[in-house]
């Protein structure tokens, strides 16, 4: 504890403040983090998984910090490859999310693929070179 803090407390006690508890503040209550806004944010994310927090904030007219709290704390989403994904994926969902599209390698010359596989591995991979 710093001496500055001790001097500040001594000053407060001399002025008559004897409570160590924080005084109630007069700040506005947080009305944006309610169930209705949570449902609206969830609906927007389900419609477009690539939506940005700023876009949600502007569309619903609530502060971006509150949108962040709703998305991360209440709904439990996180950003994966620029898409909002629930934190707890089932095995089926995670397998579906991690598989590359089948069209990824179509049109690539098979000889080129074999050479790449051979070059990357440093040795011939069984079954790749005929």
Backbone atoms as SQL, in Angstrom:
CREATE TABLE atoms (id INTEGER PRIMARY KEY, chain TEXT, resi INTEGER, resn TEXT, atom TEXT, x REAL, y REAL, z REAL);
INSERT INTO atoms VALUES
  (1, 'A', 1, 'UNK', 'N', 0.853, -1.165, 0.000),
  (2, 'A', 1, 'UNK', 'CA', 0.000, 0.000, 0.000),
  (3, 'A', 1, 'UNK', 'C', 0.902, 1.231, 0.000),
  (4, 'A', 2, 'UNK', 'N', 0.530, 2.202, -0.805),
  (5, 'A', 2, 'UNK', 'CA', 1.371, 3.396, -0.926),
  (6, 'A', 2, 'UNK', 'C', 1.069, 4.392, 0.193),
  (7, 'A', 3, 'UNK', 'N', 2.044, 5.221, 0.472),
  (8, 'A', 3, 'UNK', 'CA', 1.868, 6.264, 1.492),
  (9, 'A', 3, 'UNK', 'C', 0.836, 7.297, 1.037),
  (10, 'A', 4, 'UNK', 'N', 0.744, 7.508, -0.259),
  (11, 'A', 4, 'UNK', 'CA', -0.242, 8.453, -0.791),
  (12, 'A', 4, 'UNK', 'C', -1.653, 8.017, -0.418),
  (13, 'A', 5, 'UNK', 'N', -1.923, 6.719, -0.526),
  (14, 'A', 5, 'UNK', 'CA', -3.246, 6.199, -0.185),
  (15, 'A', 5, 'UNK', 'C', -3.522, 6.370, 1.309),
  (16, 'A', 6, 'UNK', 'N', -2.515, 6.134, 2.143),
  (17, 'A', 6, 'UNK', 'CA', -2.675, 6.297, 3.598),
  (18, 'A', 6, 'UNK', 'C', -2.990, 7.749, 3.928),
  (19, 'A', 7, 'UNK', 'N', -2.254, 8.685, 3.319),
  (20, 'A', 7, 'UNK', 'CA', -2.516, 10.111, 3.555),
  (21, 'A', 7, 'UNK', 'C', -3.927, 10.499, 3.095),
  (22, 'A', 8, 'UNK', 'N', -4.370, 9.917, 1.982),
  (23, 'A', 8, 'UNK', 'CA', -5.716, 10.227, 1.486),
  (24, 'A', 8, 'UNK', 'C', -6.766, 9.726, 2.474),
  (25, 'A', 9, 'UNK', 'N', -6.587, 8.518, 3.008),
  (26, 'A', 9, 'UNK', 'CA', -7.540, 7.996, 3.984),
  (27, 'A', 9, 'UNK', 'C', -7.551, 8.847, 5.254),
  (28, 'A', 10, 'UNK', 'N', -6.374, 9.262, 5.713),
  (29, 'A', 10, 'UNK', 'CA', -6.303, 10.127, 6.903),
  (30, 'A', 10, 'UNK', 'C', -7.066, 11.424, 6.669),
  (31, 'A', 11, 'UNK', 'N', -6.928, 11.965, 5.475),
  (32, 'A', 11, 'UNK', 'CA', -7.643, 13.196, 5.135),
  (33, 'A', 11, 'UNK', 'C', -9.153, 12.965, 5.168),
  (34, 'A', 12, 'UNK', 'N', -9.596, 11.840, 4.639),
  (35, 'A', 12, 'UNK', 'CA', -11.039, 11.537, 4.637),
  (36, 'A', 12, 'UNK', 'C', -11.566, 11.394, 6.062),
  (37, 'A', 13, 'UNK', 'N', -10.810, 10.704, 6.935),
  (38, 'A', 13, 'UNK', 'CA', -11.262, 10.517, 8.320),
  (39, 'A', 13, 'UNK', 'C', -11.304, 11.843, 9.069),
  (40, 'A', 14, 'UNK', 'N', -10.349, 12.745, 8.792),
  (41, 'A', 14, 'UNK', 'CA', -10.374, 14.068, 9.415),
  (42, 'A', 14, 'UNK', 'C', -11.596, 14.870, 8.979),
  (43, 'A', 15, 'UNK', 'N', -12.049, 14.629, 7.725),
  (44, 'A', 15, 'UNK', 'CA', -13.224, 15.335, 7.203),
  (45, 'A', 15, 'UNK', 'C', -14.534, 14.720, 7.688),
  (46, 'A', 16, 'UNK', 'N', -14.471, 13.624, 8.447),
  (47, 'A', 16, 'UNK', 'CA', -15.679, 13.044, 9.020),
  (48, 'A', 16, 'UNK', 'C', -16.173, 11.774, 8.355),
  (49, 'A', 17, 'UNK', 'N', -15.528, 11.335, 7.302),
  (50, 'A', 17, 'UNK', 'CA', -15.949, 10.094, 6.652),
  (51, 'A', 17, 'UNK', 'C', -15.361, 8.926, 7.430),
  (52, 'A', 18, 'UNK', 'N', -16.221, 8.098, 8.015),
  (53, 'A', 18, 'UNK', 'CA', -15.735, 6.989, 8.835),
  (54, 'A', 18, 'UNK', 'C', -15.998, 5.627, 8.203),
  (55, 'A', 19, 'UNK', 'N', -16.703, 5.596, 7.107),
  (56, 'A', 19, 'UNK', 'CA', -17.027, 4.330, 6.453),
  (57, 'A', 19, 'UNK', 'C', -15.954, 3.973, 5.431),
  (58, 'A', 20, 'UNK', 'N', -15.594, 2.710, 5.395),
  (59, 'A', 20, 'UNK', 'CA', -14.638, 2.228, 4.406),
  (60, 'A', 20, 'UNK', 'C', -15.332, 1.690, 3.159),
  (61, 'A', 21, 'UNK', 'N', -16.654, 1.648, 3.171),
  (62, 'A', 21, 'UNK', 'CA', -17.428, 1.165, 2.027),
  (63, 'A', 21, 'UNK', 'C', -17.555, 2.270, 0.981),
  (64, 'A', 22, 'UNK', 'N', -17.681, 1.879, -0.273),
  (65, 'A', 22, 'UNK', 'CA', -17.879, 2.846, -1.346),
  (66, 'A', 22, 'UNK', 'C', -19.259, 3.472, -1.226),
  (67, 'A', 23, 'UNK', 'N', -19.325, 4.731, -1.545),
  (68, 'A', 23, 'UNK', 'CA', -20.602, 5.436, -1.552),
  (69, 'A', 23, 'UNK', 'C', -21.395, 5.008, -2.783),
  (70, 'A', 24, 'UNK', 'N', -22.725, 5.004, -2.698),
  (71, 'A', 24, 'UNK', 'CA', -23.515, 4.678, -3.890),
  (72, 'A', 24, 'UNK', 'C', -23.275, 5.729, -4.977),
  (73, 'A', 25, 'UNK', 'N', -23.154, 5.265, -6.202),
  (74, 'A', 25, 'UNK', 'CA', -22.882, 6.175, -7.310),
  (75, 'A', 25, 'UNK', 'C', -24.180, 6.602, -7.976),
  (76, 'A', 26, 'UNK', 'N', -24.109, 7.687, -8.706),
  (77, 'A', 26, 'UNK', 'CA', -25.300, 8.192, -9.383),
  (78, 'A', 26, 'UNK', 'C', -25.258, 7.900, -10.875),
  (79, 'A', 27, 'UNK', 'N', -24.490, 6.901, -11.282),
  (80, 'A', 27, 'UNK', 'CA', -24.409, 6.605, -12.708),
  (81, 'A', 27, 'UNK', 'C', -25.674, 5.909, -13.197),
  (82, 'A', 28, 'UNK', 'N', -25.876, 5.994, -14.492),
  (83, 'A', 28, 'UNK', 'CA', -27.066, 5.396, -15.092),
  (84, 'A', 28, 'UNK', 'C', -27.033, 3.880, -14.951),
  (85, 'A', 29, 'UNK', 'N', -28.178, 3.271, -14.755),
  (86, 'A', 29, 'UNK', 'CA', -28.200, 1.806, -14.743),
  (87, 'A', 29, 'UNK', 'C', -27.994, 1.275, -16.162),
  (88, 'A', 30, 'UNK', 'N', -27.409, 0.113, -16.254),
  (89, 'A', 30, 'UNK', 'CA', -27.161, -0.494, -17.553),
  (90, 'A', 30, 'UNK', 'C', -28.447, -1.150, -18.036),
  (91, 'A', 31, 'UNK', 'N', -29.118, -0.499, -18.968),
  (92, 'A', 31, 'UNK', 'CA', -30.394, -1.021, -19.459),
  (93, 'A', 31, 'UNK', 'C', -30.238, -1.763, -20.771),
  (94, 'A', 32, 'UNK', 'N', -29.061, -1.732, -21.375),
  (95, 'A', 32, 'UNK', 'CA', -28.874, -2.368, -22.678),
  (96, 'A', 32, 'UNK', 'C', -28.690, -3.876, -22.561),
  (97, 'A', 33, 'UNK', 'N', -28.182, -4.355, -21.439),
  (98, 'A', 33, 'UNK', 'CA', -27.932, -5.792, -21.281),
  (99, 'A', 33, 'UNK', 'C', -29.149, -6.492, -20.697),
  (100, 'A', 34, 'UNK', 'N', -30.244, -6.470, -21.432),
  (101, 'A', 34, 'UNK', 'CA', -31.441, -7.168, -20.977),
  (102, 'A', 34, 'UNK', 'C', -31.725, -8.350, -21.905),
  (103, 'A', 35, 'UNK', 'N', -32.703, -9.155, -21.540),
  (104, 'A', 35, 'UNK', 'CA', -33.006, -10.361, -22.310),
  (105, 'A', 35, 'UNK', 'C', -33.479, -10.042, -23.725),
  (106, 'A', 36, 'UNK', 'N', -34.204, -8.934, -23.872),
  (107, 'A', 36, 'UNK', 'CA', -34.729, -8.573, -25.186),
  (108, 'A', 36, 'UNK', 'C', -33.588, -8.241, -26.150),
  (109, 'A', 37, 'UNK', 'N', -32.621, -7.426, -25.701),
  (110, 'A', 37, 'UNK', 'CA', -31.476, -7.089, -26.553),
  (111, 'A', 37, 'UNK', 'C', -30.595, -8.307, -26.805),
  (112, 'A', 38, 'UNK', 'N', -30.472, -9.175, -25.817),
  (113, 'A', 38, 'UNK', 'CA', -29.688, -10.397, -25.997),
  (114, 'A', 38, 'UNK', 'C', -30.290, -11.254, -27.099),
  (115, 'A', 39, 'UNK', 'N', -31.608, -11.387, -27.106),
  (116, 'A', 39, 'UNK', 'CA', -32.284, -12.171, -28.145),
  (117, 'A', 39, 'UNK', 'C', -32.101, -11.530, -29.517),
  (118, 'A', 40, 'UNK', 'N', -32.169, -10.201, -29.581),
  (119, 'A', 40, 'UNK', 'CA', -32.001, -9.509, -30.864),
  (120, 'A', 40, 'UNK', 'C', -30.576, -9.657, -31.391),
  (121, 'A', 41, 'UNK', 'N', -29.587, -9.561, -30.512),
  (122, 'A', 41, 'UNK', 'CA', -28.190, -9.735, -30.926),
  (123, 'A', 41, 'UNK', 'C', -27.965, -11.160, -31.420),
  (124, 'A', 42, 'UNK', 'N', -28.498, -12.138, -30.705),
  (125, 'A', 42, 'UNK', 'CA', -28.353, -13.540, -31.098),
  (126, 'A', 42, 'UNK', 'C', -28.987, -13.780, -32.467),
  (127, 'A', 43, 'UNK', 'N', -30.143, -13.185, -32.697),
  (128, 'A', 43, 'UNK', 'CA', -30.832, -13.338, -33.980),
  (129, 'A', 43, 'UNK', 'C', -29.995, -12.744, -35.123),
  (130, 'A', 44, 'UNK', 'N', -29.408, -11.568, -34.899),
  (131, 'A', 44, 'UNK', 'CA', -28.575, -10.942, -35.935),
  (132, 'A', 44, 'UNK', 'C', -27.347, -11.791, -36.250),
  (133, 'A', 45, 'UNK', 'N', -26.752, -12.392, -35.226),
  (134, 'A', 45, 'UNK', 'CA', -25.567, -13.227, -35.449),
  (135, 'A', 45, 'UNK', 'C', -25.943, -14.501, -36.189),
  (136, 'A', 46, 'UNK', 'N', -27.098, -15.080, -35.873),
  (137, 'A', 46, 'UNK', 'CA', -27.514, -16.305, -36.560),
  (138, 'A', 46, 'UNK', 'C', -27.844, -16.044, -38.025),
  (139, 'A', 47, 'UNK', 'N', -28.337, -14.850, -38.336),
  (140, 'A', 47, 'UNK', 'CA', -28.637, -14.504, -39.724),
  (141, 'A', 47, 'UNK', 'C', -27.343, -14.324, -40.518),
  (142, 'A', 48, 'UNK', 'N', -26.364, -13.645, -39.927),
  (143, 'A', 48, 'UNK', 'CA', -25.090, -13.381, -40.601),
  (144, 'A', 48, 'UNK', 'C', -23.960, -13.603, -39.610),
  (145, 'A', 49, 'UNK', 'N', -23.270, -14.729, -39.720),
  (146, 'A', 49, 'UNK', 'CA', -22.202, -15.075, -38.779),
  (147, 'A', 49, 'UNK', 'C', -20.978, -14.174, -38.921),
  (148, 'A', 50, 'UNK', 'N', -20.896, -13.403, -40.003),
  (149, 'A', 50, 'UNK', 'CA', -19.743, -12.527, -40.220),
  (150, 'A', 50, 'UNK', 'C', -20.025, -11.081, -39.828),
  (151, 'A', 51, 'UNK', 'N', -21.121, -10.841, -39.157),
  (152, 'A', 51, 'UNK', 'CA', -21.499, -9.479, -38.776),
  (153, 'A', 51, 'UNK', 'C', -20.511, -8.930, -37.749),
  (154, 'A', 52, 'UNK', 'N', -20.254, -7.652, -37.820),
  (155, 'A', 52, 'UNK', 'CA', -19.306, -7.008, -36.908),
  (156, 'A', 52, 'UNK', 'C', -20.056, -6.395, -35.727),
  (157, 'A', 53, 'UNK', 'N', -19.349, -6.261, -34.602),
  (158, 'A', 53, 'UNK', 'CA', -19.958, -5.688, -33.402),
  (159, 'A', 53, 'UNK', 'C', -20.453, -4.271, -33.658),
  (160, 'A', 54, 'UNK', 'N', -19.701, -3.509, -34.422),
  (161, 'A', 54, 'UNK', 'CA', -20.102, -2.128, -34.713),
  (162, 'A', 54, 'UNK', 'C', -21.411, -2.099, -35.497),
  (163, 'A', 55, 'UNK', 'N', -21.585, -3.022, -36.439),
  (164, 'A', 55, 'UNK', 'CA', -22.823, -3.080, -37.217),
  (165, 'A', 55, 'UNK', 'C', -24.007, -3.433, -36.319),
  (166, 'A', 56, 'UNK', 'N', -23.801, -4.365, -35.396),
  (167, 'A', 56, 'UNK', 'CA', -24.867, -4.723, -34.451),
  (168, 'A', 56, 'UNK', 'C', -25.196, -3.524, -33.582),
  (169, 'A', 57, 'UNK', 'N', -24.168, -2.838, -33.117),
  (170, 'A', 57, 'UNK', 'CA', -24.352, -1.670, -32.263),
  (171, 'A', 57, 'UNK', 'C', -25.160, -0.589, -32.969),
  (172, 'A', 58, 'UNK', 'N', -24.833, -0.317, -34.216),
  (173, 'A', 58, 'UNK', 'CA', -25.556, 0.712, -34.969),
  (174, 'A', 58, 'UNK', 'C', -26.989, 0.287, -35.273),
  (175, 'A', 59, 'UNK', 'N', -27.175, -0.978, -35.607),
  (176, 'A', 59, 'UNK', 'CA', -28.512, -1.462, -35.963),
  (177, 'A', 59, 'UNK', 'C', -29.459, -1.454, -34.764),
  (178, 'A', 60, 'UNK', 'N', -28.954, -1.838, -33.593),
  (179, 'A', 60, 'UNK', 'CA', -29.807, -1.930, -32.408),
  (180, 'A', 60, 'UNK', 'C', -29.761, -0.675, -31.546),
  (181, 'A', 61, 'UNK', 'N', -28.873, 0.257, -31.891),
  (182, 'A', 61, 'UNK', 'CA', -28.723, 1.517, -31.158),
  (183, 'A', 61, 'UNK', 'C', -28.388, 1.283, -29.683),
  (184, 'A', 62, 'UNK', 'N', -27.404, 0.406, -29.459),
  (185, 'A', 62, 'UNK', 'CA', -26.882, 0.196, -28.110),
  (186, 'A', 62, 'UNK', 'C', -25.361, 0.312, -28.185),
  (187, 'A', 63, 'UNK', 'N', -24.695, 0.689, -27.095),
  (188, 'A', 63, 'UNK', 'CA', -23.243, 0.884, -27.132),
  (189, 'A', 63, 'UNK', 'C', -22.488, -0.389, -27.521),
  (190, 'A', 64, 'UNK', 'N', -21.367, -0.186, -28.209),
  (191, 'A', 64, 'UNK', 'CA', -20.558, -1.314, -28.673),
  (192, 'A', 64, 'UNK', 'C', -20.027, -2.140, -27.504),
  (193, 'A', 65, 'UNK', 'N', -19.724, -1.484, -26.384),
  (194, 'A', 65, 'UNK', 'CA', -19.230, -2.227, -25.218),
  (195, 'A', 65, 'UNK', 'C', -20.302, -3.174, -24.684),
  (196, 'A', 66, 'UNK', 'N', -21.549, -2.739, -24.732),
  (197, 'A', 66, 'UNK', 'CA', -22.638, -3.607, -24.274),
  (198, 'A', 66, 'UNK', 'C', -22.864, -4.758, -25.252),
  (199, 'A', 67, 'UNK', 'N', -22.718, -4.481, -26.549),
  (200, 'A', 67, 'UNK', 'CA', -22.835, -5.552, -27.542),
  (201, 'A', 67, 'UNK', 'C', -21.740, -6.581, -27.294),
  (202, 'A', 68, 'UNK', 'N', -20.530, -6.113, -27.003),
  (203, 'A', 68, 'UNK', 'CA', -19.413, -7.017, -26.715),
  (204, 'A', 68, 'UNK', 'C', -19.741, -7.910, -25.516),
  (205, 'A', 69, 'UNK', 'N', -20.258, -7.311, -24.441),
  (206, 'A', 69, 'UNK', 'CA', -20.611, -8.092, -23.247),
  (207, 'A', 69, 'UNK', 'C', -21.685, -9.124, -23.562),
  (208, 'A', 70, 'UNK', 'N', -22.688, -8.735, -24.332),
  (209, 'A', 70, 'UNK', 'CA', -23.767, -9.666, -24.679),
  (210, 'A', 70, 'UNK', 'C', -23.211, -10.825, -25.495),
  (211, 'A', 71, 'UNK', 'N', -22.417, -10.514, -26.531),
  (212, 'A', 71, 'UNK', 'CA', -21.911, -11.544, -27.439),
  (213, 'A', 71, 'UNK', 'C', -20.952, -12.491, -26.725),
  (214, 'A', 72, 'UNK', 'N', -20.020, -11.945, -25.959),
  (215, 'A', 72, 'UNK', 'CA', -18.984, -12.785, -25.348),
  (216, 'A', 72, 'UNK', 'C', -19.410, -13.394, -24.017),
  (217, 'A', 73, 'UNK', 'N', -20.021, -12.592, -23.150),
  (218, 'A', 73, 'UNK', 'CA', -20.328, -13.070, -21.800),
  (219, 'A', 73, 'UNK', 'C', -21.669, -13.798, -21.723),
  (220, 'A', 74, 'UNK', 'N', -22.711, -13.205, -22.292),
  (221, 'A', 74, 'UNK', 'CA', -24.036, -13.819, -22.174),
  (222, 'A', 74, 'UNK', 'C', -24.252, -14.945, -23.177),
  (223, 'A', 75, 'UNK', 'N', -23.915, -14.697, -24.463),
  (224, 'A', 75, 'UNK', 'CA', -24.168, -15.695, -25.500),
  (225, 'A', 75, 'UNK', 'C', -23.025, -16.690, -25.653),
  (226, 'A', 76, 'UNK', 'N', -21.829, -16.316, -25.222),
  (227, 'A', 76, 'UNK', 'CA', -20.696, -17.240, -25.273),
  (228, 'A', 76, 'UNK', 'C', -20.131, -17.457, -26.663),
  (229, 'A', 77, 'UNK', 'N', -20.245, -16.465, -27.548),
  (230, 'A', 77, 'UNK', 'CA', -19.674, -16.594, -28.882),
  (231, 'A', 77, 'UNK', 'C', -18.225, -16.125, -28.869),
  (232, 'A', 78, 'UNK', 'N', -17.468, -16.624, -29.838),
  (233, 'A', 78, 'UNK', 'CA', -16.116, -16.132, -30.054),
  (234, 'A', 78, 'UNK', 'C', -15.888, -16.082, -31.557),
  (235, 'A', 79, 'UNK', 'N', -14.922, -15.317, -31.986),
  (236, 'A', 79, 'UNK', 'CA', -14.653, -15.124, -33.404),
  (237, 'A', 79, 'UNK', 'C', -13.679, -16.194, -33.874),
  (238, 'A', 80, 'UNK', 'N', -14.082, -16.972, -34.886),
  (239, 'A', 80, 'UNK', 'CA', -13.212, -17.977, -35.480),
  (240, 'A', 80, 'UNK', 'C', -13.273, -17.777, -36.988),
  (241, 'A', 81, 'UNK', 'N', -12.136, -17.488, -37.597),
  (242, 'A', 81, 'UNK', 'CA', -12.070, -17.245, -39.044),
  (243, 'A', 81, 'UNK', 'C', -13.114, -16.231, -39.483),
  (244, 'A', 82, 'UNK', 'N', -13.204, -15.144, -38.740),
  (245, 'A', 82, 'UNK', 'CA', -14.120, -14.033, -39.043),
  (246, 'A', 82, 'UNK', 'C', -15.584, -14.453, -39.002),
  (247, 'A', 83, 'UNK', 'N', -15.898, -15.500, -38.232),
  (248, 'A', 83, 'UNK', 'CA', -17.288, -15.916, -38.057),
  (249, 'A', 83, 'UNK', 'C', -17.549, -16.108, -36.577),
  (250, 'A', 84, 'UNK', 'N', -18.748, -15.763, -36.137),
  (251, 'A', 84, 'UNK', 'CA', -19.120, -15.989, -34.743),
  (252, 'A', 84, 'UNK', 'C', -19.498, -17.449, -34.577),
  (253, 'A', 85, 'UNK', 'N', -18.828, -18.118, -33.667),
  (254, 'A', 85, 'UNK', 'CA', -19.046, -19.538, -33.435),
  (255, 'A', 85, 'UNK', 'C', -19.264, -19.740, -31.945),
  (256, 'A', 86, 'UNK', 'N', -20.257, -20.564, -31.554),
  (257, 'A', 86, 'UNK', 'CA', -20.428, -20.847, -30.130),
  (258, 'A', 86, 'UNK', 'C', -19.162, -21.473, -29.558),
  (259, 'A', 87, 'UNK', 'N', -18.856, -21.179, -28.284),
  (260, 'A', 87, 'UNK', 'CA', -17.626, -21.694, -27.675),
  (261, 'A', 87, 'UNK', 'C', -17.634, -23.210, -27.576),
  (262, 'A', 88, 'UNK', 'N', -18.753, -23.782, -27.250),
  (263, 'A', 88, 'UNK', 'CA', -18.835, -25.224, -27.062),
  (264, 'A', 88, 'UNK', 'C', -19.490, -25.856, -28.285),
  (265, 'A', 89, 'UNK', 'N', -18.689, -26.367, -29.211),
  (266, 'A', 89, 'UNK', 'CA', -19.213, -27.040, -30.384),
  (267, 'A', 89, 'UNK', 'C', -19.326, -28.531, -30.105),
  (268, 'A', 90, 'UNK', 'N', -20.352, -29.153, -30.666),
  (269, 'A', 90, 'UNK', 'CA', -20.446, -30.604, -30.570),
  (270, 'A', 90, 'UNK', 'C', -19.398, -31.198, -31.510),
  (271, 'A', 91, 'UNK', 'N', -19.150, -32.499, -31.397),
  (272, 'A', 91, 'UNK', 'CA', -18.159, -33.149, -32.253),
  (273, 'A', 91, 'UNK', 'C', -18.538, -33.019, -33.722),
  (274, 'A', 92, 'UNK', 'N', -19.831, -33.180, -34.000),
  (275, 'A', 92, 'UNK', 'CA', -20.316, -33.071, -35.382),
  (276, 'A', 92, 'UNK', 'C', -20.104, -31.657, -35.928),
  (277, 'A', 93, 'UNK', 'N', -20.397, -30.650, -35.109),
  (278, 'A', 93, 'UNK', 'CA', -20.241, -29.267, -35.549),
  (279, 'A', 93, 'UNK', 'C', -18.775, -28.929, -35.789),
  (280, 'A', 94, 'UNK', 'N', -17.894, -29.349, -34.890),
  (281, 'A', 94, 'UNK', 'CA', -16.482, -29.011, -35.066),
  (282, 'A', 94, 'UNK', 'C', -15.899, -29.722, -36.281),
  (283, 'A', 95, 'UNK', 'N', -16.348, -30.961, -36.563),
  (284, 'A', 95, 'UNK', 'CA', -15.874, -31.663, -37.751),
  (285, 'A', 95, 'UNK', 'C', -16.349, -30.948, -39.011),
  (286, 'A', 96, 'UNK', 'N', -17.591, -30.486, -38.992),
  (287, 'A', 96, 'UNK', 'CA', -18.152, -29.781, -40.143),
  (288, 'A', 96, 'UNK', 'C', -17.443, -28.441, -40.355),
  (289, 'A', 97, 'UNK', 'N', -17.106, -27.744, -39.269),
  (290, 'A', 97, 'UNK', 'CA', -16.451, -26.439, -39.377),
  (291, 'A', 97, 'UNK', 'C', -15.014, -26.567, -39.861),
  (292, 'A', 98, 'UNK', 'N', -14.330, -27.672, -39.535),
  (293, 'A', 98, 'UNK', 'CA', -12.906, -27.772, -39.841),
  (294, 'A', 98, 'UNK', 'C', -12.611, -28.427, -41.183),
  (295, 'A', 99, 'UNK', 'N', -13.614, -29.063, -41.838),
  (296, 'A', 99, 'UNK', 'CA', -13.357, -29.720, -43.115),
  (297, 'A', 99, 'UNK', 'C', -13.231, -28.692, -44.231),
  (298, 'A', 100, 'UNK', 'N', -12.175, -28.790, -45.067),
  (299, 'A', 100, 'UNK', 'CA', -12.091, -27.881, -46.208),
  (300, 'A', 100, 'UNK', 'C', -13.110, -28.289, -47.265),
  (301, 'A', 101, 'UNK', 'N', -13.533, -27.378, -48.098),
  (302, 'A', 101, 'UNK', 'CA', -14.490, -27.743, -49.134),
  (303, 'A', 101, 'UNK', 'C', -13.864, -28.715, -50.122),
  (304, 'A', 102, 'UNK', 'N', -14.690, -29.589, -50.687),
  (305, 'A', 102, 'UNK', 'CA', -14.183, -30.587, -51.625),
  (306, 'A', 102, 'UNK', 'C', -13.649, -29.932, -52.890),
  (307, 'A', 103, 'UNK', 'N', -14.158, -28.775, -53.223),
  (308, 'A', 103, 'UNK', 'CA', -13.721, -28.092, -54.437),
  (309, 'A', 103, 'UNK', 'C', -12.363, -27.424, -54.257),
  (310, 'A', 104, 'UNK', 'N', -11.774, -27.570, -53.095),
  (311, 'A', 104, 'UNK', 'CA', -10.495, -26.918, -52.792),
  (312, 'A', 104, 'UNK', 'C', -9.388, -27.371, -53.737),
  (313, 'A', 105, 'UNK', 'N', -9.324, -28.653, -54.023),
  (314, 'A', 105, 'UNK', 'CA', -8.212, -29.177, -54.811),
  (315, 'A', 105, 'UNK', 'C', -8.637, -29.626, -56.203),
  (316, 'A', 106, 'UNK', 'N', -9.847, -29.347, -56.625),
  (317, 'A', 106, 'UNK', 'CA', -10.258, -29.759, -57.961),
  (318, 'A', 106, 'UNK', 'C', -9.532, -28.916, -58.987),
  (319, 'A', 107, 'UNK', 'N', -9.153, -29.527, -60.065),
  (320, 'A', 107, 'UNK', 'CA', -8.454, -28.811, -61.121),
  (321, 'A', 107, 'UNK', 'C', -6.950, -28.761, -60.928),
  (322, 'A', 108, 'UNK', 'N', -6.450, -29.241, -59.806),
  (323, 'A', 108, 'UNK', 'CA', -5.005, -29.241, -59.576),
  (324, 'A', 108, 'UNK', 'C', -4.437, -30.515, -60.180),
  (325, 'A', 109, 'UNK', 'N', -3.390, -30.379, -60.920),
  (326, 'A', 109, 'UNK', 'CA', -2.747, -31.509, -61.567),
  (327, 'A', 109, 'UNK', 'C', -2.272, -32.499, -60.503),
  (328, 'A', 110, 'UNK', 'N', -2.600, -33.777, -60.691),
  (329, 'A', 110, 'UNK', 'CA', -2.228, -34.776, -59.685),
  (330, 'A', 110, 'UNK', 'C', -0.713, -34.959, -59.610),
  (331, 'A', 111, 'UNK', 'N', -0.012, -34.778, -60.739),
  (332, 'A', 111, 'UNK', 'CA', 1.449, -34.894, -60.696),
  (333, 'A', 111, 'UNK', 'C', 2.048, -33.774, -59.853),
  (334, 'A', 112, 'UNK', 'N', 1.474, -32.589, -59.972),
  (335, 'A', 112, 'UNK', 'CA', 1.947, -31.465, -59.169),
  (336, 'A', 112, 'UNK', 'C', 1.706, -31.756, -57.694),
  (337, 'A', 113, 'UNK', 'N', 0.534, -32.290, -57.374),
  (338, 'A', 113, 'UNK', 'CA', 0.219, -32.634, -55.985),
  (339, 'A', 113, 'UNK', 'C', 1.203, -33.668, -55.451),
  (340, 'A', 114, 'UNK', 'N', 1.528, -34.674, -56.276),
  (341, 'A', 114, 'UNK', 'CA', 2.476, -35.704, -55.847),
  (342, 'A', 114, 'UNK', 'C', 3.855, -35.100, -55.595),
  (343, 'A', 115, 'UNK', 'N', 4.276, -34.188, -56.483),
  (344, 'A', 115, 'UNK', 'CA', 5.571, -33.541, -56.293),
  (345, 'A', 115, 'UNK', 'C', 5.580, -32.696, -55.028),
  (346, 'A', 116, 'UNK', 'N', 4.484, -31.994, -54.776),
  (347, 'A', 116, 'UNK', 'CA', 4.395, -31.187, -53.562),
  (348, 'A', 116, 'UNK', 'C', 4.456, -32.057, -52.317),
  (349, 'A', 117, 'UNK', 'N', 3.719, -33.166, -52.337),
  (350, 'A', 117, 'UNK', 'CA', 3.726, -34.068, -51.185),
  (351, 'A', 117, 'UNK', 'C', 5.122, -34.648, -50.987),
  (352, 'A', 118, 'UNK', 'N', 5.805, -34.989, -52.076),
  (353, 'A', 118, 'UNK', 'CA', 7.147, -35.546, -51.975),
  (354, 'A', 118, 'UNK', 'C', 8.112, -34.493, -51.452),
  (355, 'A', 119, 'UNK', 'N', 7.989, -33.260, -51.958),
  (356, 'A', 119, 'UNK', 'CA', 8.889, -32.191, -51.547),
  (357, 'A', 119, 'UNK', 'C', 8.673, -31.768, -50.110),
  (358, 'A', 120, 'UNK', 'N', 7.427, -31.753, -49.649),
  (359, 'A', 120, 'UNK', 'CA', 7.140, -31.336, -48.285),
  (360, 'A', 120, 'UNK', 'C', 7.584, -32.375, -47.278),
  (361, 'A', 121, 'UNK', 'N', 7.412, -33.630, -47.626),
  (362, 'A', 121, 'UNK', 'CA', 7.759, -34.689, -46.689),
  (363, 'A', 121, 'UNK', 'C', 9.258, -34.973, -46.702),
  (364, 'A', 122, 'UNK', 'N', 9.912, -34.665, -47.817),
  (365, 'A', 122, 'UNK', 'CA', 11.339, -34.943, -47.908),
  (366, 'A', 122, 'UNK', 'C', 11.622, -36.354, -48.376),
  (367, 'A', 123, 'UNK', 'N', 10.636, -37.196, -48.306),
  (368, 'A', 123, 'UNK', 'CA', 10.760, -38.565, -48.795),
  (369, 'A', 123, 'UNK', 'C', 9.483, -38.899, -49.535),
  (370, 'A', 124, 'UNK', 'N', 9.532, -39.972, -50.253),
  (371, 'A', 124, 'UNK', 'CA', 8.339, -40.392, -50.991),
  (372, 'A', 124, 'UNK', 'C', 7.349, -40.998, -50.009),
  (373, 'A', 125, 'UNK', 'N', 6.148, -40.480, -50.061),
  (374, 'A', 125, 'UNK', 'CA', 5.087, -40.999, -49.207),
  (375, 'A', 125, 'UNK', 'C', 4.475, -42.187, -49.919),
  (376, 'A', 126, 'UNK', 'N', 4.368, -43.344, -49.241),
  (377, 'A', 126, 'UNK', 'CA', 3.816, -44.530, -49.895),
  (378, 'A', 126, 'UNK', 'C', 2.434, -44.241, -50.471),
  (379, 'A', 127, 'UNK', 'N', 2.250, -44.668, -51.728),
  (380, 'A', 127, 'UNK', 'CA', 0.948, -44.523, -52.370),
  (381, 'A', 127, 'UNK', 'C', 0.751, -43.194, -53.068),
  (382, 'A', 128, 'UNK', 'N', 1.744, -42.293, -53.018),
  (383, 'A', 128, 'UNK', 'CA', 1.547, -40.993, -53.658),
  (384, 'A', 128, 'UNK', 'C', 2.202, -40.915, -55.022),
  (385, 'A', 129, 'UNK', 'N', 3.229, -41.695, -55.265),
  (386, 'A', 129, 'UNK', 'CA', 3.912, -41.660, -56.555),
  (387, 'A', 129, 'UNK', 'C', 3.715, -43.004, -57.226),
  (388, 'A', 130, 'UNK', 'N', 3.267, -42.964, -58.484),
  (389, 'A', 130, 'UNK', 'CA', 3.034, -44.227, -59.181),
  (390, 'A', 130, 'UNK', 'C', 4.203, -44.590, -60.052);
